[in-house]
Amino acid sequence: MSTTLNRLVILGLDGATWTVLDPMRKRGLMPNLDALLTRTAHGTLRSIVPPVTSAAWTTMMTGCGPARHGVFDHRYYDVAAGQMKVNHSARVRVPTFWHLLSQAGRSVVSLNVPVTYPPLDVRGVVVSGMDAPHLDAALSGAPEFAERLRAEVPNYSLRYFWKRAPQSLAELTENARLTAESFMGRAEGGVLADRMVPDWSALMVQFQNLDPFQHRAWRYLNVDETGIDNPPWNDAAGEVMRGLDRAIGTLVELADRRNAGVLVVSDHGFGPCLGRIHVNRILIEAGVARVPGVSGKLVRRAKQAADHARLWGAKRDDPSARSSSFDLSVEAQFPFDWKRTLAFAPHQDTAAMVYLNSTDRRAGAPLATPRQIDEARVAASQALAEARHPDSGTPLFPLVISTAEAYNLDPAREGYPDLIALPDESYWVRTKLTPGRGWVEPDANLPGTHRPEGIVALCGTGIEPGRTLQAELPDIAPTVLKLLGLPIPGHIEGKPLPCISELPTVRQDPATTAVVGPHRAQFDYTPEEQAIIEQRLADLGYLE
């Protein structure tokens, strides 16, 4: 490839994996993707640590890992408030390629990408994704586009349909129909945006509903040893992939009309899930986390009662308001003895996020000196690294990362977890303390989970087709900038895809300055908005 592109269409397939796409192509369900791949360089795109949706899409847009862009999970621990809160675009510490393109005078279109709410202040149209509390909020940055979208694309919504594993063929069939309609609604939104922003340089459409579908219906895709071979159910699941393919075809046709390149990316891959690991039970048994005695339980119940009274008052003043665990403090949600607990995990996804209970985070905490903090970090890390599956004896957490050591920063100051514990790839993590003592439990509602191996494909004039690419998620942002002829800022950690190596690479130096922590965003969700998003995350399987 010897010349840059004027336009690039980006297809964001949340959770897409060759493990599914290749069998679906062979079954004849994805002819549009099949045709596209004949003219693309494509291969595996390795996600970030941890491979969670919000952190990964932020990496895709910024070219930086979570330690630099600031988003590790859907939620973060707000120490000042003592609560878990939802991450959002105002907390991202570095510019996205949307900002860089806009600053260069280019128009952009971004539809449904996570961590773009509040809508980005860029030239063009940004419709926020799953972190927007509702569609009106997602569209709030583009009122003219919003009016046309509501009138012309009724299937464009923020609805999610896979709140549990399907209990019947009828439920699977109906959810598949709705999901396929939502995919086409996304694609039609992209076509409308093309008409309303005709000078766009980058146009991206993200398909979020692919992720919860695979979480809940993985086995009916029948692509691995956990698959269920039941033709009527397999056919119903296949209709989701057929619907995705129709949406892909619509956007590829748009790209061809506009003489644009096409870039296909996923934030992570997917595979079977065999159960959940109770991370806080492991910490309790190791003596790293402690549960209270009788007097401690009374104190905790008093704290819960005070929180619930406050919530009752809020509901009395506004009967339409939703209650939410966002309104409960972390201390009220987790039954720990906070005067003796050294480390705890208040949130999770594809990894356990573990925090040290230090005086930097809460008054009266047991860890006050650097030595105490270091010893507690070692104890918690060792407890998780040594935890074994009760049947197979394999490590439950094969990789435990100390953020202080890995990223050379102070986690308490930055608001980051002290440890990120990645589970065995076939398991999800559970932080909620429930009755029982087992470390591993099955979850019939979660037959699929994330894998780090996602997908990437790129076509454009001069790009040699074939499955030749091995890349990492931070490589996408510098690839977009290079394809469109923009310099790559020095703070970006990724590198352009090798299939465009003939294009000149211009690194900007000095780097654009990142925001220095502790980060204090000017925006925050209202309690009502947080409640809506938390319920959505729970419906999608990310919260309990």
C-alpha positions as CSV (number, residue, x, y, z in Angstrom):
1,M,0.0,0.0,0.0
2,S,1.6,3.2,-1.2
3,T,-1.0,5.9,-0.7
4,T,-3.2,6.9,2.2
5,L,-7.0,6.7,2.3
6,N,-9.5,9.5,2.2
7,R,-12.1,7.5,4.0
8,L,-12.3,4.5,6.4
9,V,-15.3,2.5,7.5
10,I,-14.7,0.7,10.8
11,L,-16.9,-2.2,11.8
12,G,-16.7,-2.9,15.6
13,L,-17.9,-6.5,16.2
14,D,-18.0,-6.8,20.0
15,G,-16.6,-10.2,21.1
16,A,-16.1,-11.5,17.5
17,T,-13.9,-14.5,17.2
18,W,-12.7,-16.7,14.4
19,T,-13.9,-19.6,16.5
20,V,-17.4,-18.5,15.6
21,L,-17.0,-16.6,12.3
22,D,-15.1,-19.4,10.5
23,P,-17.8,-22.1,11.2
24,M,-20.6,-19.7,10.4
25,R,-18.9,-18.8,7.0
26,K,-18.5,-22.5,6.2
27,R,-22.2,-23.1,7.0
28,G,-23.1,-20.4,4.5
29,L,-24.5,-18.0,7.0
30,M,-22.1,-15.1,6.4
31,P,-21.6,-14.6,2.6
32,N,-20.9,-10.8,2.9
33,L,-18.2,-11.4,5.5
34,D,-16.8,-14.2,3.3
35,A,-16.6,-11.9,0.3
36,L,-15.0,-9.1,2.3
37,L,-12.3,-11.4,3.6
38,T,-11.2,-12.4,0.1
39,R,-9.9,-8.8,-0.3
40,T,-8.6,-8.2,3.2
41,A,-5.4,-8.8,5.2
42,H,-6.8,-10.4,8.3
43,G,-5.9,-12.4,11.4
44,T,-5.9,-12.3,15.2
45,L,-6.1,-9.1,17.3
46,R,-5.0,-9.7,20.9
47,S,-7.0,-7.8,23.5
48,I,-5.7,-6.0,26.5
49,V,-5.4,-6.9,30.2
50,P,-8.1,-7.3,31.3
51,P,-10.1,-8.1,28.1
52,V,-13.3,-6.3,29.2
53,T,-15.5,-4.3,26.9
54,S,-15.2,-0.8,28.2
55,A,-11.4,-1.0,28.7
56,A,-10.8,-2.7,25.4
57,W,-12.8,-0.2,23.2
58,T,-11.1,2.7,25.0
59,T,-7.7,1.1,24.0
60,M,-8.9,0.7,20.4
61,M,-9.8,4.4,20.3
62,T,-6.7,5.7,22.1
63,G,-3.9,3.3,21.2
64,C,-3.0,3.0,24.9
65,G,-3.5,0.4,27.6
66,P,-5.7,0.9,30.6
67,A,-2.8,2.1,32.8
68,R,-2.4,5.1,30.5
69,H,-6.0,5.8,29.4
70,G,-7.4,5.1,32.9
71,V,-10.3,2.6,32.2
72,F,-9.8,-0.9,33.6
73,D,-13.4,-2.0,33.9
74,H,-17.0,-0.9,33.4
75,R,-16.8,0.6,36.9
76,Y,-14.3,2.2,39.2
77,Y,-13.9,2.5,42.9
78,D,-14.5,6.2,43.8
79,V,-12.6,6.3,47.1
80,A,-13.7,9.8,48.0
81,A,-17.4,8.8,47.7
82,G,-16.8,5.2,49.1
83,Q,-18.8,3.9,46.2
84,M,-18.5,2.0,42.9
85,K,-19.3,4.2,39.9
86,V,-19.5,3.8,36.1
87,N,-16.6,4.8,33.9
88,H,-17.4,7.3,31.2
89,S,-15.7,9.3,28.4
90,A,-14.7,12.2,30.7
91,R,-12.5,9.9,32.7
92,V,-10.4,8.9,29.7
93,R,-6.9,10.5,30.2
94,V,-5.7,10.6,26.6
95,P,-7.3,11.8,23.4
96,T,-9.0,9.3,21.1
97,F,-8.4,9.1,17.4
98,W,-11.8,10.8,17.0
99,H,-10.3,13.9,18.8
100,L,-7.1,13.8,16.7
101,L,-9.0,13.5,13.4
102,S,-11.3,16.3,14.5
103,Q,-8.4,18.6,15.5
104,A,-7.0,18.0,12.0
105,G,-10.2,19.3,10.5
106,R,-11.6,15.9,9.6
107,S,-15.3,15.0,10.2
108,V,-16.1,11.7,11.9
109,V,-19.0,9.4,12.7
110,S,-19.0,7.1,15.7
111,L,-22.2,5.0,16.5
112,N,-22.6,2.9,19.6
113,V,-19.0,2.7,20.7
114,P,-18.7,2.2,24.5
115,V,-17.1,4.9,26.7
116,T,-18.2,7.8,24.4
117,Y,-20.7,9.2,26.9
118,P,-21.0,12.1,27.5
119,P,-20.8,12.4,23.7
120,L,-17.3,13.5,22.5
121,D,-16.8,17.1,21.5
122,V,-15.7,16.4,17.9
123,R,-16.5,17.5,14.4
124,G,-19.2,15.2,13.1
125,V,-21.7,12.8,14.8
126,V,-21.1,10.8,17.9
127,V,-23.9,8.6,19.2
128,S,-22.9,7.0,22.5
129,G,-23.1,3.3,23.3
130,M,-23.9,1.2,26.3
131,D,-22.6,3.7,28.9
132,A,-25.3,6.2,27.9
133,P,-28.3,5.9,30.3
134,H,-30.8,6.0,27.5
135,L,-31.1,6.7,23.8
136,D,-32.0,10.4,24.3
137,A,-28.7,10.8,26.2
138,A,-26.8,8.8,23.6
139,L,-28.1,11.2,20.9
140,S,-27.7,14.4,22.9
141,G,-24.5,15.5,21.2
142,A,-26.1,15.4,17.7
143,P,-29.7,16.8,17.9
144,E,-30.2,17.1,14.1
145,F,-29.0,13.6,13.5
146,A,-31.2,12.4,16.4
147,E,-34.3,13.8,14.8
148,R,-33.7,12.1,11.5
149,L,-32.6,8.8,13.2
150,R,-35.8,8.5,15.2
151,A,-37.9,9.2,12.1
152,E,-36.0,7.1,9.6
153,V,-34.4,4.2,11.6
154,P,-36.9,3.0,14.2
155,N,-34.8,-0.1,14.9
156,Y,-31.9,1.9,16.3
157,S,-32.0,1.6,20.1
158,L,-30.0,0.8,23.2
159,R,-32.0,-2.3,23.9
160,Y,-30.3,-5.5,24.9
161,F,-32.1,-8.8,24.7
162,W,-30.0,-11.5,26.3
163,K,-30.6,-11.2,30.0
164,R,-30.3,-15.0,30.6
165,A,-29.6,-18.2,28.8
166,P,-32.6,-18.9,26.6
167,Q,-35.1,-21.2,28.4
168,S,-37.0,-22.3,25.3
169,L,-36.6,-22.4,21.5
170,A,-39.3,-19.7,21.2
171,E,-37.3,-17.4,23.5
172,L,-34.1,-18.1,21.5
173,T,-35.9,-17.5,18.2
174,E,-37.5,-14.2,19.4
175,N,-34.3,-12.8,20.9
176,A,-32.4,-13.8,17.7
177,R,-34.9,-11.9,15.6
178,L,-34.7,-8.8,17.8
179,T,-30.9,-8.9,17.8
180,A,-30.7,-9.2,14.0
181,E,-33.1,-6.2,13.7
182,S,-30.8,-4.3,16.1
183,F,-27.8,-5.0,13.9
184,M,-29.6,-3.7,10.8
185,G,-30.7,-0.7,12.8
186,R,-27.0,0.1,13.5
187,A,-26.1,-0.3,9.9
188,E,-29.0,1.9,8.7
189,G,-27.8,4.5,11.2
190,G,-24.4,4.4,9.6
191,V,-26.0,4.9,6.1
192,L,-28.0,7.9,7.5
193,A,-24.9,9.4,9.1
194,D,-23.2,9.1,5.7
195,R,-25.9,11.3,4.2
196,M,-25.8,13.8,7.0
197,V,-22.0,14.1,7.3
198,P,-20.9,13.5,3.7
199,D,-17.4,14.7,4.3
200,W,-16.6,12.1,7.0
201,S,-13.1,10.6,7.0
202,A,-13.8,7.8,9.6
203,L,-17.2,6.2,10.1
204,M,-17.5,3.5,12.8
205,V,-20.5,1.4,13.7
206,Q,-20.2,-0.9,16.8
207,F,-22.4,-4.0,17.2
208,Q,-22.7,-4.5,21.0
209,N,-25.4,-7.1,21.0
210,L,-23.1,-9.8,19.6
211,D,-21.4,-9.9,23.1
212,P,-24.4,-10.7,25.3
213,F,-25.7,-13.1,22.7
214,Q,-22.5,-15.2,22.9
215,H,-22.5,-14.9,26.7
216,R,-26.0,-16.4,27.0
217,A,-26.3,-18.7,23.9
218,W,-22.7,-19.8,23.3
219,R,-23.5,-23.6,23.3
220,Y,-26.2,-23.3,20.6
221,L,-23.6,-21.9,18.2
222,N,-22.1,-25.4,18.4
223,V,-18.6,-24.5,17.5
224,D,-16.6,-26.3,20.2
225,E,-16.7,-29.3,22.6
226,T,-19.3,-27.6,24.8
227,G,-21.7,-27.1,21.9
228,I,-25.2,-28.6,21.9
229,D,-26.0,-30.3,18.6
230,N,-29.7,-29.5,18.3
231,P,-30.5,-28.3,14.7
232,P,-33.6,-26.2,15.5
233,W,-31.7,-24.4,18.3
234,N,-28.5,-24.2,16.2
235,D,-30.5,-22.7,13.3
236,A,-32.1,-20.1,15.6
237,A,-28.7,-19.0,17.0
238,G,-27.4,-18.9,13.4
239,E,-30.0,-16.3,12.5
240,V,-28.1,-13.9,14.8
241,M,-25.0,-14.4,12.7
242,R,-26.9,-14.2,9.5
243,G,-28.4,-10.8,10.7
244,L,-24.9,-9.6,11.6
245,D,-23.8,-10.5,8.1
246,R,-26.6,-8.5,6.5
247,A,-25.5,-5.5,8.5
248,I,-21.9,-6.0,7.5
249,G,-23.0,-6.2,3.8
250,T,-24.9,-2.9,4.1
251,L,-21.8,-1.1,5.5
252,V,-19.4,-2.7,3.0
253,E,-21.7,-1.5,0.2
254,L,-21.5,2.0,1.7
255,A,-17.7,1.8,1.9
256,D,-17.5,0.7,-1.8
257,R,-19.7,3.6,-2.9
258,R,-17.5,6.0,-1.1
259,N,-14.3,4.4,-2.2
260,A,-13.4,3.8,1.5
261,G,-11.2,1.3,3.1
262,V,-12.8,-1.2,5.6
263,L,-11.4,-2.1,9.0
264,V,-13.0,-4.8,11.0
265,V,-12.1,-5.1,14.7
266,S,-13.3,-6.8,17.8
267,D,-12.5,-5.8,21.4
268,H,-11.8,-9.4,22.5
269,G,-12.7,-12.9,21.5
270,F,-15.0,-15.5,23.0
271,G,-15.0,-19.1,24.3
272,P,-16.9,-21.4,26.6
273,C,-17.4,-20.6,30.3
274,L,-17.4,-23.3,32.9
275,G,-18.3,-21.3,35.9
276,R,-17.5,-18.4,38.3
277,I,-14.6,-18.1,40.7
278,H,-15.4,-16.6,44.1
279,V,-12.4,-14.3,44.6
280,N,-13.4,-12.9,48.0
281,R,-13.9,-16.4,49.4
282,I,-10.3,-17.1,48.5
283,L,-9.1,-14.0,50.2
284,I,-11.1,-14.7,53.3
285,E,-9.8,-18.3,53.6
286,A,-6.3,-16.9,53.3
287,G,-6.9,-14.5,56.1
288,V,-6.3,-11.5,53.8
289,A,-10.0,-10.4,54.0
290,R,-11.8,-10.8,57.3
291,V,-15.5,-11.1,58.1
292,P,-16.8,-9.4,61.3
293,G,-17.8,-11.0,64.6
294,V,-21.2,-10.2,66.2
295,S,-20.3,-6.6,67.1
296,G,-19.0,-6.0,63.6
297,K,-22.1,-7.3,62.1
298,L,-24.2,-4.9,64.1
299,V,-22.1,-2.0,63.0
300,R,-22.5,-3.1,59.3
301,R,-26.2,-3.5,59.7
302,A,-26.4,0.0,61.2
303,K,-24.5,1.3,58.2
304,Q,-26.8,-0.5,55.8
305,A,-29.9,0.8,57.6
306,A,-28.5,4.4,57.3
307,D,-27.9,3.9,53.6
308,H,-31.3,2.4,53.1
309,A,-33.0,5.2,55.0
310,R,-31.2,7.7,52.8
311,L,-32.4,5.8,49.7
312,W,-36.0,5.8,51.1
313,G,-35.8,9.5,51.5
314,A,-34.6,10.0,47.9
315,K,-37.5,7.7,46.7
316,R,-40.0,9.7,48.8
317,D,-38.8,12.9,47.2
318,D,-38.8,11.4,43.7
319,P,-41.0,8.3,43.4
320,S,-39.8,7.7,39.8
321,A,-36.1,7.4,40.9
322,R,-34.5,4.0,40.7
323,S,-32.6,2.6,43.6
324,S,-29.2,1.2,42.9
325,S,-26.2,-0.4,44.6
326,F,-24.3,2.7,43.4
327,D,-26.1,4.5,46.2
328,L,-24.7,2.0,48.7
329,S,-21.2,2.4,50.0
330,V,-18.7,-0.3,49.4
331,E,-18.6,-0.9,53.1
332,A,-22.3,-1.5,53.2
333,Q,-22.3,-3.9,50.2
334,F,-19.5,-6.1,51.4
335,P,-19.6,-7.8,54.9
336,F,-16.0,-7.4,55.8
337,D,-14.4,-6.5,59.0
338,W,-12.9,-3.3,57.7
339,K,-10.6,-2.8,60.6
340,R,-8.8,-6.1,59.9
341,T,-9.3,-6.7,56.1
342,L,-6.1,-6.2,54.2
343,A,-7.4,-6.6,50.7
344,F,-10.7,-7.0,48.9
345,A,-12.3,-7.3,45.5
346,P,-15.3,-4.9,45.0
347,H,-15.7,-5.3,41.3
348,Q,-14.9,-7.9,38.6
349,D,-15.5,-8.9,35.0
350,T,-13.0,-11.0,33.2
351,A,-10.6,-10.3,36.1
352,A,-10.7,-9.7,39.8
353,M,-9.9,-6.1,40.7
354,V,-8.3,-6.2,44.2
355,Y,-7.6,-3.2,46.3
356,L,-5.5,-2.9,49.4
357,N,-7.3,-1.5,52.5
358,S,-4.9,1.3,53.2
359,T,-5.2,4.7,54.9
360,D,-4.7,6.2,51.5
361,R,-8.1,4.9,50.7
362,R,-10.1,5.0,53.9
363,A,-9.6,6.4,57.4
364,G,-9.1,3.7,60.0
365,A,-7.8,1.1,57.6
366,P,-5.2,-1.3,58.9
367,L,-2.5,-0.6,56.3
368,A,-0.6,2.6,57.0
369,T,3.1,2.2,56.3
370,P,4.8,1.2,53.0
371,R,6.0,-2.0,54.6
372,Q,2.5,-3.0,55.7
373,I,1.2,-2.2,52.2
374,D,3.9,-4.2,50.5
375,E,3.3,-7.2,52.8
376,A,-0.4,-7.1,52.2
377,R,0.1,-6.9,48.4
378,V,2.3,-10.0,48.5
379,A,-0.1,-11.9,50.8
380,A,-3.1,-11.2,48.5
381,S,-1.2,-11.9,45.4
382,Q,0.1,-15.2,46.8
383,A,-3.3,-16.3,48.0
384,L,-4.8,-15.8,44.5
385,A,-1.7,-17.3,42.6
386,E,-1.8,-20.4,44.8
387,A,-5.5,-21.0,44.6
388,R,-6.3,-24.2,42.7
389,H,-9.3,-25.8,41.1
390,P,-10.7,-28.4,43.6
391,D,-11.0,-31.0,40.9
392,S,-8.3,-30.5,38.3
393,G,-5.7,-28.8,40.5
394,T,-5.0,-26.2,37.9
395,P,-4.4,-22.5,38.9
396,L,-7.6,-20.5,39.2
397,F,-5.7,-17.3,38.6
398,P,-2.7,-18.0,36.4
399,L,-1.7,-14.4,36.1
400,V,-1.8,-11.9,39.0
401,I,-0.5,-8.4,38.1
402,S,0.7,-5.9,40.6
403,T,-0.2,-2.5,39.0
404,A,2.5,-0.7,41.0
405,E,5.2,-2.9,39.7
406,A,3.9,-3.5,36.2
407,Y,3.1,0.2,35.4
408,N,5.4,2.0,37.8
409,L,2.7,4.0,39.5
410,D,0.9,4.5,42.8
411,P,-2.5,2.6,42.4
412,A,-4.0,4.5,45.4
413,R,-3.1,7.8,44.0
414,E,-4.3,7.0,40.5
415,G,-7.5,5.3,41.7
416,Y,-6.5,2.0,40.2
417,P,-6.7,-1.5,41.6
418,D,-3.5,-2.8,43.3
419,L,-3.9,-6.2,41.8
420,I,-5.5,-7.5,38.6
421,A,-6.0,-11.2,38.8
422,L,-6.9,-12.9,35.5
423,P,-8.7,-16.2,35.9
424,D,-8.3,-19.4,34.0
425,E,-9.7,-18.5,30.6
426,S,-12.7,-20.8,31.0
427,Y,-14.0,-19.0,34.1
428,W,-15.6,-15.7,35.1
429,V,-15.1,-13.9,38.4
430,R,-17.6,-13.4,41.2
431,T,-17.1,-10.8,43.9
432,K,-20.5,-10.9,45.6
433,L,-20.4,-12.8,48.9
434,T,-23.1,-15.4,48.9
435,P,-23.7,-18.4,51.2
436,G,-21.3,-21.3,50.6
437,R,-17.7,-22.1,50.8
438,G,-16.7,-23.4,47.4
439,W,-14.3,-21.4,45.3
440,V,-15.8,-22.5,41.9
441,E,-19.4,-22.7,41.1
442,P,-21.2,-23.3,37.7
443,D,-23.4,-20.6,36.2
444,A,-26.0,-21.9,33.8
445,N,-26.8,-18.4,32.6
446,L,-23.2,-17.7,31.5
447,P,-22.1,-20.5,29.1
448,G,-19.7,-18.1,27.2
449,T,-17.0,-15.7,28.3
450,H,-14.3,-13.5,26.9
451,R,-11.0,-14.7,25.4
452,P,-8.1,-12.4,24.5
453,E,-8.0,-13.5,20.9
454,G,-10.2,-11.1,18.8
455,I,-10.2,-10.4,15.1
456,V,-8.9,-7.8,12.7
457,A,-9.3,-7.4,8.9
458,L,-8.3,-4.5,6.7
459,C,-8.9,-3.8,3.0
460,G,-7.9,-1.0,0.8
461,T,-6.0,-0.3,-2.4
462,G,-2.7,-2.1,-2.4
463,I,-3.3,-4.3,0.7
464,E,-2.5,-7.9,0.0
465,P,-5.3,-10.2,1.1
466,G,-4.8,-13.3,3.3
467,R,-4.8,-14.4,6.9
468,T,-1.5,-12.9,7.7
469,L,-2.0,-10.5,10.6
470,Q,-1.0,-10.9,14.2
471,A,-1.6,-7.7,16.0
472,E,-2.6,-6.2,19.4
473,L,-5.6,-3.9,20.2
474,P,-3.4,-0.8,20.8
475,D,-2.3,-1.1,17.2
476,I,-5.7,0.0,15.9
477,A,-5.6,3.7,16.7
478,P,-2.1,4.3,15.1
479,T,-3.3,2.2,12.1
480,V,-6.3,4.5,11.6
481,L,-4.2,7.6,11.9
482,K,-1.6,6.3,9.5
483,L,-4.2,5.2,6.9
484,L,-5.7,8.6,7.0
485,G,-2.4,10.4,6.7
486,L,-2.2,11.9,10.2
487,P,0.9,11.8,12.5
488,I,0.9,9.4,15.4
489,P,1.3,11.1,18.8
490,G,4.2,9.9,21.0
491,H,2.0,8.8,23.9
492,I,0.4,6.1,21.7
493,E,1.7,2.6,22.7
494,G,0.5,0.6,19.7
495,K,2.1,0.4,16.3
496,P,0.5,0.4,12.8
497,L,-0.4,-2.9,11.3
498,P,2.4,-4.4,9.2
499,C,0.3,-4.6,6.1
500,I,0.6,-0.8,5.7
501,S,4.3,-0.7,6.4
502,E,5.0,1.0,3.0
503,L,3.1,4.1,4.2
504,P,5.4,6.6,5.9
505,T,4.9,6.7,9.7
506,V,5.1,10.1,11.3
507,R,5.6,10.2,15.1
508,Q,4.7,13.4,16.8
509,D,7.2,14.5,19.5
510,P,6.9,15.6,22.2
511,A,3.9,13.5,23.0
512,T,0.5,14.9,23.8
513,T,0.4,15.2,27.6
514,A,-1.8,12.8,29.4
515,V,-3.9,13.9,32.3
516,V,-1.9,13.4,35.5
517,G,-3.8,11.5,38.3
518,P,-5.5,11.5,40.5
519,H,-8.1,12.0,37.8
520,R,-11.1,14.2,38.7
521,A,-13.6,14.4,35.8
522,Q,-15.9,17.4,35.5
523,F,-18.8,15.1,34.6
524,D,-20.6,12.5,36.8
525,Y,-23.8,10.5,36.4
526,T,-26.8,11.3,38.4
527,P,-27.9,8.5,40.8
528,E,-30.8,7.8,38.4
529,E,-28.5,7.5,35.4
530,Q,-26.1,5.3,37.3
531,A,-29.0,3.1,38.4
532,I,-30.1,2.6,34.8
533,I,-26.6,1.7,33.6
534,E,-26.0,-0.6,36.5
535,Q,-29.2,-2.5,35.7
536,R,-28.1,-2.8,32.1
537,L,-24.7,-4.2,33.2
538,A,-26.5,-6.6,35.4
539,D,-28.8,-7.7,32.5
540,L,-25.7,-8.3,30.4
541,G,-24.1,-10.4,33.1
542,Y,-21.4,-8.0,34.2
543,L,-22.9,-7.3,37.6
544,E,-24.8,-9.3,40.2
